[in-house]
Amino acid sequence: EHGVAFEVWAPRQIQERLRGQPGVVSQFLGGREWVERLCDADFAAQAADVTREDLKDRLEGLAQALSGETERSLETATRRLEQGDVAGVETLLASVRTGPGWDALTPDLKARTVRLQGSAALTRGDVGRAKVFSSEADAIAPASEPRLVALIAMNEHGAAAALEVLGEPDSPRGRSLRASLLLVTGETTAAERALDSM
């Protein structure tokens, strides 16, 4: 009456029809064990390869999502540190580092996280801890600009030493730091030029 017809299959017919369909067997019957039972060995090997590729693709997707989430956490932590919420930043960054996805992050994201921990320690006045974080971050991935090292130098040796360490930065944060250090050393004209270049 509805145009639907059913065909009854014996177990052997089902197995014969599924023998060359390892993807269907894997997806709908629950994985490799059923593929090995129902499919030819060649098809089972193909299904294992497909399953590995699918798993690899899914893991790469999860790693990208995790990296995006960590990136947002670092942006939040940076804003909060600029607002003076050192304790909140330290808690946030510690949770990133102890979270289940830490090992999956890129070296750059790990290093940036650790450098931000160093900045929080420095803001708190703990130069020794900031140096430890800075060294740890450099061991993970070198910094594109030595901003944290320059700030440590400023705390230990003054603004002139920090300028020497910082050099000529390219990023807006680096140029802003350079302008600030120039102001501290009394080089107002050079600071104005640095600000104008931003």
C-alpha positions, 0 to 999 in steps of 0.5 A, a space after each residue: 500500500 505504501 510502495 515498500 517491499 521487504 526482502 528477507 535475508 538469511 545470515 549468510 546472505 547478509 554476510 555476503 552482501 556486507 563482505 565488500 563494505 568494510 566502511 558500512 560495517 565499521 560505521 554501523 556495527 561498531 568497528 574493527 572487530 566486526 569488519 574482521 569477522 564479516 569482510 574479506 582480509 583485503 577489505 578489512 585492511 582498507 577499513 583499518 586504513 580508512 579508520 586511521 585516516 578518519 581518526 587522524 582527521 578528527 584529532 587534527 580538527 580537535 587540535 585546531 579547536 583546542 588551539 583556538 580556545 587556548 588562543 582566546 584564553 591567552 587574549 583574555 589573560 592578556 587583557 586581564 593582566 593589563 587591568 591588573 588581575 594578576 591572580 586571575 591571570 595566574 589561575 587561568 594560565 595554570 588551568 591551561 597548562 594543567 588541562 588535558 589539551 596541553 600536550 596537543 598545543 603547538 610549541 608557539 602557543 605553549 611558549 606564549 602561555 609560559 611567557 604570559 605566566 612570566 609577565 604575570 610573575 613580573 607584574 607581581 614583582 617576582 623577577 626570579 620566577 619571571 626569569 624561570 618562565 622566560 627560560 622555560 618558554 625559550 626552551 619550548 619556542 624562541 620568542 619573535 621579540 624579547 619583550 619579557 626578557 627586556 622587561 626583566 632587564 628593566 627590573 634588574 638594570 633599568 630602562 636603558 638595558 631593557 632598550 638594548 635587549 629589546 632592539 627594534 621590535 616589529 609588533 605593535 606591543 613591541 613598539 609600544 614597549 619601546 616607546 615606553 622605555 624611551 620615555 623612561 630614559 628621557 628620550 622623548 623625541 625618539 619615543 614620539 617617533 616610535 609612537 608615530 610609527 604605530 
